[in-house]
Every structure is written in structure tokens, then in C-alpha cells.
């Protein structure tokens, strides 16, 4: 499917198109050939919910269509039959109402998992997420814990317009008291969701609709019911020595494709999967930059006050003397998401954008400022 997308977007005869096609084939062969088992992100999330609900009777799921319909994206498939309507609750279309109920339940020691059909709808409930959940532990001098997870698809999907195509990573990472996680692979989804449910604090869990059906190799360790990933730790998805590329969620896959293309031209890119947006693994990012001496930040959200901006500042504060080139920041366009497919593609970072930015950082191309 990715190859078809590359062919349609870049044309079969173009150099960039051919490089991307080769990278996709190489990445697929390298990633999946030795895998004992593959799991989709959807299956990873479903299994994590199932196992945590089985292990802890205080865990319950609530949201629109999570029960009878088995989830708008089938993440909760089979859970109603297994745990019943007391623990898998279908709610009315009232985000403010059911989010408030979830926060109140967390005050009383339960562990709610609140699903938003899309995180765009969380704006209806943002008062409860920030004022009721994020601040209560601090304002109660540690007497009230709020062990709740807010989860659902985040960021741009395809052809759903501006009101359904925003990335909320920077929005929620701005708030003290919240933890913000954004998985890429099945391993990420399974390990981070388990960690989020077990955590004593409110966690915003940002999934990606376009990744739900993607398959990833998983090890026996990942499939173990005790598997859990630490919050606040990034993962080096690909080691390199010439340039660091930071990314999260769907953009990690784009960064890996770009790194494969760059390797054909002698540029060794290190790809960091952030996994956790707040807390941010500043140590891992700075350690990588001190090794490669160059940085490209990648996200699909708006550029101003974005995740990439925070990463840039962290590197400037801690590793400025190690930089051999200006930091390159890649983000979505600073406009509401267009509906038209051709304009939508222009508003979201593409693999070729990452390749060009990395080349600029490595002085293999003319800087953008020089062409203005």
C-alpha cells in the first residue's frame, strides 16, 4: 500500500519516487523478515486494554460506541462481551459530561479509560482534562490522585477537513500535571497504554487513525502480559552518525523512510521515536545531537509553539556548542487543514521534505534562506 502511495504522489519515473520505492521495499524486508509475529496497532491497543481490565477490576472503559459497536475503530472489540456493560460503558455524545464523570470516578480510586472518537472532540471536555484532572494532585497537596487515561485518534486523517485534523501533542504537553504519550508501533501502543493505565496521574494518549491497521513485528517479550514501557523514555529506531531526526506517531515511519533514502547518498541519519511528549526525553535527544552534531525535528502539528520548538530550545540550552549546522524544523503548514487532497498533502510533512532538510543540515543542498 505504501508503495502505491509513493507511486501516486511522486510518480514512478522521478528520482525521488524511485528512491522512496527502494527504501520502502528495503525497510519492509529488514523489519519483517525475521519477526516471529506481527501485530497491528489496533490489536496491540485492544490486547493492552483487555489485559489491564483483566488484571485490575478498577479499570473500565467509557466513550461513544465503545460497547455495542465495539469502538469506532474497533479498538474495544470483544470487551463488552467479556467484561459487561458495567465496565464497558457506551455514552451519549456529550464529551464534557462523560469526561467529567470519568474524572470524578478517578477521584474515588477507579481507573477510567476515556475514549474520544477523535481528539478534536476533546476540546468539548478540555476544562475537565486540564482544570479537573491535571491540577487536582497539586491543588490538593498530593491528597488526590487522578489515575485516568484520555485516549483516541489524534492528528490528520485523510479528507476530513480542518475541524478533524489537528495534532494535540503540543496543546496538552503545555500543561503541568498531564503526561502525554504518542505511540508509533505496535510495541509502543501496547507498552505505553499499559503504562498509562497503571500510572497514578492523568495521561493523554494520542493514537493515530492511519496507523491502526499497520502491522509491526513484535517479540515474545512484548506479547507477555507483564510487558510495560517506561513513560518519558524515547527509543532510537535507527542509529546514525551524521544527523539526528526526532519524530513521534506516524511521522516516525516517514523519518525511517527518509533515513533509508539518505543512506543511499552517504548520509547516516539517527531516528529517535519520542514516544513520550511530556515528559520529554531530553537526555536521549541531547546525547544523539552531541554524537551527530545536527538536528532535524519532525511533527505534523502546527509549527508555532510546537513540540519541535521545545526540542530545539532544549538542544540550544544543553548542547549548543555541539551543533555544526542550524537546526531544521519540519512541521505542518501554519494553516487550518485543507479539505482538497492535493492541498492536504502540501499541509502535512512528506518524506521528501525530511530528505531535503537533512541534506541542508549536512550541507548537501542550498539552505532555504539562500533561495528566498
Secondary structure, DSSP 4 states (H G I P E B T S, - for coil): -HHHHHHHHH-TTSHHHHHHHHHHHHHHHHHHTT-SEEEEHHHHHHHHHHHHHHH-TTEEEEETTSSTT--TTSTTTTHHHHH-TTTEEE--S-HHHHHHHHHHHHHTT-EEEEEPSSGGGGGGGHHIIIIIIITHHHHTTTS-----EEEEE-S--SS--GGG----HHHHHTSTT-EEE---SHHHHHHHHHHHHH-SS-EEEEE-GGGTT-EEEE-HHHHSTT--PPTT--EEEE--SSEEEEE-THHHHHHHHHHHHHHTTT--EEEEE--EEETT-HHHHHHHHHHHS-EEEEEEEESTT-HHHHHHHHHHHHHGGG-SSPPEEEEE-SSPPPSSHHHHHHHS--HHHHHHHHHHHTTSS--HHHH-
